[in-house]
């Protein structure tokens, strides 16, 4: 069973890899029954400026296997529902 702390560690490795300290991103996490939705938190910016990371995806770390799967940048709740449906369908 993957814990929240382990999911955060894995997400940090996925998001930040070998980035220097000044480029590292905070990790967002949303826990649900089957896993954790994870993403890079967009830093605060001037609302008149374009975001630096347009269309950045999200990941799901499965609670049982620890497997990371990639998902589009939609709400964490939507991803959790879609992931549960995918698992129920055996995909």
C-alpha positions as CSV (number, residue, x, y, z in Angstrom):
1,X,0.0,0.0,0.0
2,X,1.4,3.4,-1.1
3,X,1.1,6.0,1.6
4,X,0.5,9.7,1.0
5,X,4.1,10.5,2.0
6,X,5.4,7.9,-0.5
7,X,3.1,9.2,-3.2
8,X,4.5,12.8,-2.6
9,X,8.1,11.4,-2.8
10,X,7.3,9.7,-6.1
11,X,5.5,12.7,-7.5
12,X,8.4,15.0,-6.5
13,X,10.8,12.7,-8.4
14,X,8.5,12.7,-11.5
15,X,7.9,16.5,-11.4
16,X,11.3,17.8,-10.3
17,X,13.7,15.1,-11.4
18,X,17.2,16.8,-11.5
19,X,16.0,20.4,-11.6
20,X,18.1,22.9,-9.7
21,X,16.6,24.3,-6.5
22,X,15.4,27.5,-8.1
23,X,13.4,25.6,-10.7
24,X,11.8,23.0,-8.4
25,X,8.0,23.0,-8.2
26,X,5.7,22.4,-5.3
27,X,3.7,19.2,-5.7
28,X,-0.1,19.2,-5.4
29,X,-1.8,16.0,-4.3
30,X,-5.4,14.8,-4.1
31,X,-6.1,11.5,-2.4
32,X,-9.0,9.3,-3.4
33,X,-10.0,5.6,-2.9
34,X,-7.7,4.1,-5.5
35,X,-4.7,6.5,-5.5
36,X,-3.4,10.0,-5.6
37,X,-3.7,12.6,-8.3
38,X,-0.5,14.6,-8.4
39,X,0.6,17.7,-10.3
40,X,3.1,20.6,-10.4
41,X,1.6,23.6,-8.6
42,X,1.8,26.7,-10.8
43,X,3.8,29.5,-9.0
44,X,2.1,32.8,-8.3
45,X,2.3,35.1,-11.2
46,X,1.1,38.4,-12.5
47,X,-2.5,37.8,-13.8
48,X,-1.7,39.8,-16.9
49,X,1.1,37.4,-17.8
50,X,0.6,34.1,-19.6
51,X,1.3,31.0,-17.5
52,X,4.7,29.3,-17.9
53,X,3.2,25.8,-18.1
54,X,0.2,25.7,-20.4
55,X,-1.5,22.3,-20.6
56,X,0.7,20.6,-18.1
57,X,-0.6,17.1,-17.3
58,X,-1.3,15.3,-14.1
59,X,-0.4,11.9,-12.8
60,X,-2.2,9.2,-10.8
61,X,-0.1,7.1,-8.4
62,X,-2.0,3.8,-7.8
63,X,-2.3,3.0,-4.1
64,X,-1.9,-0.7,-4.6
65,X,0.9,-0.9,-7.2
66,X,2.6,2.5,-7.0
67,X,2.3,2.7,-10.8
68,X,2.2,6.3,-12.3
69,X,-0.2,6.9,-15.1
70,X,-0.5,10.2,-17.0
71,X,-3.7,12.2,-17.3
72,X,-4.8,15.5,-18.9
73,X,-4.9,18.7,-17.0
74,X,-8.5,18.5,-15.7
75,X,-9.8,18.6,-12.1
76,X,-8.4,16.1,-9.7
77,X,-12.0,15.0,-8.9
78,X,-12.7,14.3,-12.5
79,X,-9.5,12.3,-12.8
80,X,-10.3,10.3,-9.7
81,X,-13.7,9.4,-11.1
82,X,-12.3,8.4,-14.5
83,X,-9.5,6.4,-12.9
84,X,-12.1,4.5,-10.8
85,X,-14.2,3.8,-13.9
86,X,-11.1,2.6,-15.8
87,X,-10.2,0.2,-12.9
88,X,-13.7,-1.1,-12.7
89,X,-13.6,-1.8,-16.4
90,X,-10.4,-3.8,-16.0
91,X,-8.3,-1.5,-18.2
